[in-house]
Amino acid sequence: MGLKNLWNRLSLTQQFGLMASVVMLASMAVMGFWVEDQIEKGVTTNASVTTALFLDSFISPLTQELKNSETLSIGPVLALDEVLGKPDVLKRVFSVKLWKPDGVVAYSNDLSLVGEKFPLSKGLKTALGGQVYSDFKEKGADIPLQGVAPGHPVLEIYSPIREPWTGEIIAVMEFYEDATGLAQTIKGARRQSWLMVAATTLVMALVLVGIVHSGTVLIERQRRSLQKALDENSTLLRRIERASGRSAEMTERQLRRVSADLHDGPAQLISLAALRIGSLNLKHNDKKTRFEVEAISSAL
C-alpha cells in the first residue's frame, strides 16, 4: 500500500523515467553481452584462421604421408621439429598435435602422446567436418602447457589438413596460440562496445523522457485550464442560484401583492353580491327588488 501511494505521488514523467530506466538497463545488458559475444567470436575466428593458414603453409606439405600411414616417418618429424622450433613460431605457438581422423595422435611436442588414441573432442569433430574451430581461453588452457604460466590467455585451434589434389581431410592440426594480444584487443572492443551501447541507450532514454515530459507539461497546462473553467462554472452556478433565489422572492412578493389586490377588490365585491343576494326576495317585482338586482349585477 505504501509503494502504491508513493507511486501515485510521482508525476507521469517520473513514473515513465523509472520504468524506462529498468527496461532500458535490462535491454542494454542483453544487447551489450550479445555484441560482446559477437565481437569476441569475430575476432577469435579471424585470428584463428590467420594463424591456421600460416602454420598450414609449413605443416601441410610435411604431413601428406598421413593419408596412408598412422604416424609420420623420421624425416617429416625432424622437419616439423625444425619448423616449429623457429623463434617466430615459438613466440606464437605453445603446443602442436597432429590427429588422424580416428583420434590417433600422429605427431606431438610431447612424444609420449604419439600413437595414443583418444575420444574425438568437439574441436576435432568440427575440423574433421572441414571447418576451423577456435576457442578463446581468457583464463588459460584446460590442460597444462609446457612453458605457459597458469591463467595465461591462449587460443585453442583445430585446423583440417587436406590432400592437395582431392581436398580430402587426412589429418587435423591442433595447436595453442599465445592470445595476449588477442585478449587486449577483445578487452578494448568490449569496452568500446559497452560505451557505445550505453551512449545509445542514454540518448534514447533522454529523447523518450523529453517527449513524455513535453506531453506531461501539455497535460498539466490543459488540466489547469480545465480546472479554471470548472471554477468559473462553479462561480457562474452560484450566481445563477442567487439570481434564481431573488427571482423566486420577487415572484412571491408579486403573488402576495396580487393576492392582496384580489382580496381588496373583486373578493369584496363578490362578498357584497353574496350578501345582497341573501337579502333579496325574488317574489316581489317592485322598485326595491329591481334596485337590488341592479346592484348585484353591477357588483358581479
N, C-alpha and C positions, 0 to 999 in steps of 0.2 A: 504494500500500500504506500509505503514511504517512497519507493522508487517511482511508482506511478505518479505520485504528486510532484516529485522532483522533475520527472519527465514533462509533465503538463506545464510546469512553470517555465520551461525553456521555450525560446522563440522558434519559429519554423526554421530559420537559418541555423540555429544551434542544434536543433534536432537532426537536420539534414547533414550538417557538418560532422556530428558524432557518428551517425550511421554510415555516412560515406567514408569516414576515416577507417572504420572497421572493415568495410567491404574492400576498399582500395588497398589497404595494407595486406589483406589476405590475397588479393589479386596480384599485388606487387611481389609478394613472396613466391606465389606459384609461377608467375612469369619470370622472375629473377632466377629461380632454380632451374626452370626449363631452358632459359637462354644460356645459363652457366653450363648446363649439361651438353647442350648443342655445341657450344664453343669448345668445350673440352673434347668432345668426340671428334669435331672437325680438325682441331689442332693435332690431336693424337693420331688420327688417321693419316693426315698429311706427313707427319714426322715419321711414322712407321713405314709408309710406302716409300718415302725418300731413302730411308736407311736400308730397307729391304732391297731396293733396286741397286743401291751402292754395293752391298755385300753380294748380291746375286751375280753381279758382273764379274766378281772374282771367284766365287764358290761354284757357281753352276757348271762351268767348264771342267772343274776338277771332280765332279760327282756323277758324271754320266754313266760310269760303270755300275752305279747302284741299280740301274734298270734290270740287270741280270745277276746281281750279287747282293748278299745281305750286308756286307761290310766293304770298306774301301781297302785297296791294296796299299802297300807301304809308300809307294810313290805319291799318290794323291794325299795321303795322310801327312807326309812331310811337307808337301806343298801348302796344304791348308794350315799347318802349324806356322809355316813361314809367313803366309798372308795374314793370318790372324795375330801374329806376333809383331806386326808393324806398329810403330808408335802411334800413328794417326788412328789405327783401328783399336789399339788397346785403350786409348783415351775415351773411345765411344762405346765399345762393346766389352761386356764383362764375361759373358759365357755364351758358348755356341754348342748346339747339338744338331745332328742330322738324324731325322727319323725316317724309317721305312713306313710305307702305308699300313703295315700290320702292327705297328707300335714297337718295333725293334730299333734300338739306338745304334746307328751305323757309325757315328763319329761323335766325340765329345771331348771337351777340355779335360774332363775327368775320365781317365782311362778305365776306371772300374765300372763305368756305366756302359761301355761299348759291348754290344752283343746282348744286353739285357732287354727284356720285353716288358712293357708297361701298358696299362689301360689307356685308351685314347682319351685325351683331355678335350675340352671344348675348343681350345685354340687349335689343336692338332686336327680335329674334325673339320673345323672351318677352313683351314689351309688345304686339307685334302679335297675340299669342295671347290677349290680354285680361288679362294679369296684370302687376302692378307688379314690376319687377325692381330689386334693390338690391345693391350690392357695397361693403362697407366696406373702405376702403383706409387702414389704420392708418399706413402709411409714405408716404402721398402718392399722388397720381394717377399713372397711367401716362403721361399726356401733360402737358406744361407748361400751367399755367393762369395767366392774367393776374392779377397781384396776389396770387398764392398762393406762399408760400415752399416750396421743395422739402422733402419729408418731412412737410408739414402734413397731418394726417388729414382725409380727405374721404369723403363718401358719394356714390357714383355711383348715380343713379336713372333708370330708364326708366319712364314712365307713359303709358298709352294715352289718347288724346283721342278721344272718341266724338261722333257726331252725336246731338243731344238726343232726337230722336223715334224713330229706328230703332235706336240703340245701335251703329251701325256705326263701326268704328275708322277714322278718317280721317287720323290722324297720330299720331306718338309724340313725347313731350316728354322730352328728355334734359337733365339738369342735375346739377351737382356742388354738394353742400351742405357747409358747414363742419361738421366732425364732431368738433370739440374736446370739446364737452360729451359727445357720444356715446362718444368714446374714454375719457373719465374714468368714465362710467357703466359701460362694459364692463369697464374695468380693476378697478373696485370689485366688480362682480359676479363677475369671475374670482377675485379674492382671497377673497371670501366663499364661493364655491362650493368652492374648494380647501380652505379651512379646514373647511367642513362635511364634505367628503369625507374629509379627513384625520382629523377628530374621530370620524366614524362608523367608519372603518377601525380606528382605535386602540381604540375601545370594543369592537368585535367581536373584535379580537386579544386584548385583555385578558380578555374573557369566555371565549373559547376556551382560552387558555393557563391560565386559572384552573380550568376544567373538567378539562383534561388534567393539571394539577398535582395536583388532588384525586385523580384516578384513579391517578396515579403514586404518591402517598403511600399510597393504599389497597393498591396492588400491592406496594409495598415493605414495608408492615406485614404483609401476608399472606406475603410471601417470608420475612420474619424468623420469623414463626410456623411456617412450614413447615420452615425450617432448624432451629428449636428442636426441632420434633417429630422431625426426622431425627437430630439429635444425641441426643435421648432414646432413640430406637430403636437407635442405634448402641451407646449405653451398655447398654441392656437386652440387646442381642445379645451384647455381651461378657460380661455376667453369665450369660446362658444358656450361652455356650460354657464359661465357668469351671465352672458347675454341672454341665454335661454331662461335663466332664473329671473332676470329683470323683466323679460317679456311675459313670463307667466305671472309675475307680480302685477305688471301693468294690466294684463288681461283680467286678472282677478279684481283689480280696482274698478276697471271698466264695467265688469259684470255687476259689482256692488252698486255702482252708480246707476246702471240701467235698472237694476232691481229696485233701487230707491225711487227712481223716476216712475217705474211701473206702479209702485206702491202709492206714490203721491198722486198720480194722475188716473189712469184707467181703472186701477183697483178700487179707488174711492168712488168713481163714477158707477162702476158695476155694483158696488155695495149699496150705493144710493138707489140704483134701479131695483135691486132686490128688496130694499125696504119699502119703496113706493109700490111695488107690485103687491107686496104683502098687505098693504092697507087699501088696495083698490077693490071696489065692489063692482064687478063687471056686469051685474044685473041691471044697474041703473045707467041709462044713457043720457045723463044730464050734463050740464055745463061743467060741473066739477069732475065728472068722470073723464070727459074729453080732455080737460086740462091735465089730469094726471097721466093719461095715455100719452099726451104730447110731451110731458116732462120726462117720462120713461124713455120714449123713443129718442128724444134729444140726448139724454144721458148715455144710452147704449150706443 
